[in-house]
Amino acid sequence: MKAKEIRALARENLKQIPKKIYMPMGLLLVVANIIPNVVDQVTDSKSGVGANIIFFLLESAAAFLLAIAAALLTANGYIFFDRWRNKIQKGGEEPNAWCGLTGQHIARLLIYVVIEALIIGTVVVAIAAAVVGSAIPQVPVAVSSILLILLVVLVVWIELRLTYVVYVIDDDVRTGQKRSVWAEIGDGWKLTRGRVWKLLCLNLSFLGWDILTAFTLGILGIWLMPYYNLAVAETYEQRKENKY
């Protein structure tokens, strides 16, 4: 299915979810994505003004905890809207707002978040090294620029390959499967094999909405986040059925 068809299905599903249910979740997802960035900016601005080491460590710890909280809340949003999509298409009970934050979910998601952070962190360090390398006379700027572009592409590719891991974790929790997080990451990775371009196109198809959201200071995100999450959840279901 094409991106526009996936978006059309997501819009139809969104119409069947009461606004009083999806809008608070959308607001929560917007806040979850904004707060860590704000904390990072505050930490960076204070770190250069004679801040002592204790305050720096406390601020860094707070930023880290907020980043973890944001990751868990974002995962909860993915799971929440995927379960709503299941309810709409297959019937059943309405999912709880915190259905993705049960004890089993949190334990697995925390491990996954750490693994993802280590993978992406390693790549980011390499990107930083490439940027620093451009300032060294012996390293041609063109070479560093090409390396930087390649590494950015690698980060995007990794993120897209990990798109379905949260859904795989939720499926395991719902069905009572006791698998390792590595196995769940492996399954999510396999599901995106040969589908990276389609997932990229789907994400790019939301670019206009993302720009409008920025102009509204994130307010539009209250509607956009549920819409986007339902679209990604739809691709997961289609992929399991080999239709996407």
C-alpha positions in Angstrom: 0.0 0.0 0.0 1.1 3.5 -0.7 1.6 6.2 1.9 -1.6 8.1 1.0 -3.6 4.9 1.4 -2.1 4.2 4.8 -2.9 7.8 5.8 -6.4 7.5 4.6 -6.9 4.4 6.7 -5.4 6.2 9.7 -7.8 9.1 9.3 -10.8 6.8 9.1 -9.6 5.0 12.3 -9.0 8.4 14.0 -12.6 9.5 13.3 -13.8 6.5 15.3 -11.9 7.4 18.4 -13.6 10.0 20.6 -11.7 13.3 20.7 -11.9 13.2 24.5 -9.7 10.1 24.3 -7.2 10.7 21.6 -6.6 14.5 22.2 -5.3 14.1 25.8 -3.0 11.3 24.6 -1.9 13.6 21.7 -1.1 16.4 24.2 0.9 14.0 26.4 2.9 12.9 23.4 3.6 16.5 22.4 4.8 17.3 25.9 6.9 14.2 26.1 8.7 15.2 23.0 9.2 18.9 24.0 10.3 18.7 27.6 13.7 16.8 27.1 14.7 19.3 24.4 13.8 22.3 26.7 15.8 20.7 29.5 18.8 20.1 27.2 18.8 23.8 26.2 18.6 25.0 29.8 21.4 22.6 30.8 23.6 23.8 27.9 23.0 27.5 28.7 23.9 27.1 32.4 26.8 24.8 31.9 28.9 27.6 30.4 28.2 30.1 33.1 30.4 28.9 35.9 28.0 26.2 37.0 29.6 23.9 39.6 29.9 20.2 39.0 27.2 19.2 41.4 24.5 21.3 39.6 25.8 20.1 36.3 25.5 16.5 37.3 22.0 17.1 38.8 20.8 18.8 35.6 22.3 16.1 33.5 20.6 13.4 35.6 17.3 15.2 35.3 17.6 15.5 31.6 18.5 11.8 31.3 15.4 10.8 33.4 13.1 13.0 31.4 14.5 11.5 28.2 13.7 8.0 29.5 10.3 9.1 30.6 9.7 10.7 27.2 10.7 7.4 25.5 8.4 5.4 27.7 5.5 7.7 27.1 6.1 7.7 23.4 6.1 3.9 23.3 2.9 4.0 25.3 1.4 6.2 22.6 2.4 3.7 19.9 0.9 0.8 21.8 -2.3 2.7 22.8 -3.1 3.7 19.2 -2.2 0.3 17.9 -4.6 -1.3 20.3 -7.3 1.2 19.3 -6.7 0.2 15.7 -7.2 -3.4 16.7 -10.4 -2.6 18.5 -11.8 -0.7 15.6 -10.9 -3.3 13.0 -11.4 -6.5 15.1 -13.5 -5.5 18.0 -12.9 -5.9 21.7 -12.5 -3.6 24.7 -11.2 -0.1 24.7 -7.5 0.0 25.7 -6.5 1.7 28.9 -4.6 5.0 28.5 -1.6 3.4 30.2 -1.8 0.0 28.5 1.8 0.3 27.3 3.2 1.0 30.8 2.4 -2.2 32.7 5.2 -3.7 34.7 6.1 -6.1 31.9 6.1 -3.4 29.3 8.3 -1.1 31.3 10.9 -3.7 32.0 11.2 -4.6 28.4 11.0 -1.1 27.1 13.7 0.1 29.4 16.1 -2.5 28.1 15.1 -1.7 24.6 15.6 2.1 25.1 19.1 1.5 26.6 20.0 -0.7 23.6 18.7 1.8 21.1 20.5 4.6 22.9 23.8 2.7 22.8 23.4 2.0 19.1 22.4 5.6 18.2 24.9 7.0 20.7 27.7 5.2 19.0 26.7 6.6 15.6 26.3 10.1 17.0 29.8 9.9 18.4 31.0 9.0 15.0 29.1 11.9 13.5 30.7 14.3 16.0 34.1 12.8 15.1 33.4 13.5 11.5 32.5 17.1 12.2 35.6 17.7 14.3 37.6 16.0 11.6 36.6 18.7 9.1 38.4 21.2 11.2 41.7 19.3 10.9 43.9 20.5 8.0 44.9 16.9 7.1 41.3 15.8 6.6 39.7 17.3 3.4 36.4 19.0 4.2 34.7 17.2 1.3 35.6 13.8 2.8 34.3 14.8 6.3 31.1 16.2 4.7 30.5 13.0 2.8 31.2 11.0 5.9 28.8 13.1 7.9 26.0 12.6 5.3 26.6 8.9 5.3 26.4 8.7 9.1 23.2 10.8 9.2 21.7 8.4 6.6 22.8 5.5 8.8 21.1 7.0 11.9 17.8 7.4 9.9 18.1 3.9 8.5 18.6 2.4 12.0 15.7 4.3 13.4 13.4 3.1 10.6 14.6 -0.5 11.0 13.6 -0.3 14.7 10.1 1.1 13.9 8.2 -2.1 14.9 10.1 -3.2 18.0 7.6 -1.5 20.4 4.7 -3.4 18.7 6.5 -6.7 18.9 7.1 -6.1 22.6 3.4 -5.4 23.1 2.4 -8.5 21.1 4.6 -10.6 23.3 3.2 -9.1 26.5 -0.4 -9.6 25.3 0.2 -13.2 24.3 2.3 -14.0 27.4 5.5 -14.9 25.5 8.7 -14.8 27.6 11.3 -13.9 25.0 14.4 -11.8 25.4 14.4 -8.2 24.3 17.1 -9.0 21.8 14.7 -11.6 20.1 12.0 -8.9 20.0 14.4 -6.4 18.4 15.4 -9.1 15.9 11.8 -9.7 15.0 11.1 -6.0 14.6 14.3 -5.7 12.5 13.2 -8.5 10.2 9.7 -7.0 9.7 11.3 -3.8 8.3 13.5 -5.7 5.9 12.9 -4.4 2.4 10.4 -1.8 3.8 12.7 1.0 4.8 12.0 3.1 1.7 8.2 2.8 2.2 8.6 3.8 5.9 10.7 6.7 4.9 8.1 7.8 2.3 5.4 7.6 4.9 7.4 9.7 7.4 8.2 12.2 4.6 4.5 12.4 3.7 3.9 14.0 7.2 6.6 16.6 6.6 4.1 19.3 5.7 2.1 18.6 8.9 5.3 18.7 10.9 6.1 22.2 9.5 2.6 23.4 10.4 2.9 21.9 13.9 6.1 23.9 14.4 4.3 27.1 13.3 1.5 26.4 15.8 4.1 25.8 18.6 3.2 22.2 18.8 -0.6 22.7 19.2 -1.4 20.9 16.0 0.6 18.0 17.3 -2.3 17.1 19.6 -4.1 15.9 16.5 -1.1 15.0 14.4 0.5 12.6 16.9 -2.5 10.3 17.1 -2.9 10.5 13.3 0.8 9.6 12.7 0.7 6.8 15.3 -2.3 5.2 13.8 -0.6 5.3 10.4 2.5 3.6 11.6 0.4 1.0 13.5 -1.5 0.3 10.2 1.8 -0.4 8.4 2.7 -2.9 11.2 -0.5 -4.8 10.8 -0.2 -4.7 7.0 3.4 -5.9 7.2 2.4 -8.9 9.4 -0.1 -9.8 6.7 2.5 -9.2 3.9 0.4 -6.5 2.4 2.9 -3.6 3.0 
